Amino acid sequence: MKRRAWTRDELILAVNLYCKTSFGRIHQGTPDIIKLSSLINRTPSAVAWKMCNFASIDPSLDRKGASNVGKMDIQIWNEFFNNWEQLAFESEKLLAKLHGEGTLLQEDIDDSREGQDKERFVKTRVNQAFFRKMVLSSYDFKCCMTALSIPELLVGSHIIPWAKDKKNRLNPRNGLCLNSLHDKAFDQGLISVSDDFKIMVSDFLRDKYKGAPEKKFLLDYSGFGINMPKRFLPDKDFLDYHRNNVFIR
């Protein structure tokens, strides 16, 4: 019997799940893979295999996944990764529809918002949540500086700020998994990451708080290497931007 071809919507959903699943959990026994397979009427092994296909064309991975990659797999991958903002939102809308959810983030929408303003608000919230899931899963849900692993305290921190680079707002290589404190310090330019992925601490912070209790939370990490993600390594050009435009030397 001829196998049913994958549709564009199914492939977009598979890329979506690939981005949000820790690399070591791409297998047919993972609950989210089982759930998606049920929603699109595929077997868990078929969904897991398709995600492995995407791993084989993911340039951020040193290791490779499956090699049986079709032209449409590559086409959808490129479409997704060249237009993060649109494809992330489109895939999340498809997922919500399959789950029978009428409006994404309905509980968070201010009733005073109307038309395009409301649509932009929803798209931003959905895409921010998607970015966080991508980044956290890449770092196995551990802060890359402290190894803190309490999900409620972890942030998908932008290397180049959200407002400064629209094209790379959702690019996972523009993200670091940080706890809330270090995310704030990174955002304020009090810490950064060097080209060889070591933690840098601002001289301003070092001079002002050298003998304070805060030392153990920030200063003591200076020079330590960050815990590297399993995929979506931070882009060195983005880190260079942060050091030159955000970091307080």
C-alpha positions, 0 to 999 in steps of 0.5 A: 500500500502506498504511503500517505504523503506528508502535507505542508501543514503536517511538516510545519507542525513537525518542525514546530515540535522538533524545535520545542523538543530536547534533542535526546527526547526525539523518539516514539515514546515521547508524550508530545510526539505521541500527542502530535501523531494522534492529532495528524493521524500518523504513528509516533514512529513516523513523527519521530522519524520525520523529526530526525530527518529535520535533525539531519539538515539542522546546521546547528548540529554536529551529529546528524539524524536520519538521511532519508530527507525529501525535497519537501522536508528541505523546502519546509525547513528553509521556509520555517527558518527563513521566516521565523516570525510568520511560520512559528505563528502559523504552526502554533495556530495550526496546533491550536486548531487541532486541539480545538482551541478557538483563540490563542491566548484568549485569556491574555487579550485586553478587551480594549484591543481591536482589529490589527492591534489585537492580532499583533498582540496575540502574535507577539505573545504566541511567538515569545512563548514559542521562542522560550520553549525552543531555547529552554529545550535546547539547553535541557531546561537548565540555566547556561550559567548556573545550571539552575533547573527550575523551569518557572525561573528560566527565561529564553533570553535574547542576545540581540534585544527583541526590538533591535532585530526583527528578523532574528527575534525568534531565531533560537541562535539568538537565545540563551537559557538564563535564570531570571536574575542572570537574564536581567543582568544580561539585559542590562549589560552587566554580564555578557558572553565572550567569543569562546563562550565564557561569562564576562562580568562588567567592570562597573559591577565588579567595582561597585559590588566587589565586597557585597553579598551579590558577589557570589551570584554574579562575580564568581561566575566570571571566566566560567564557560557556559553550558552549551546547548545540544543544538542552536548554538548561540551565534557569535555575531549576535554575541559580538553585538551584545558585547559591543552594544549592550555590555557595560565595560 
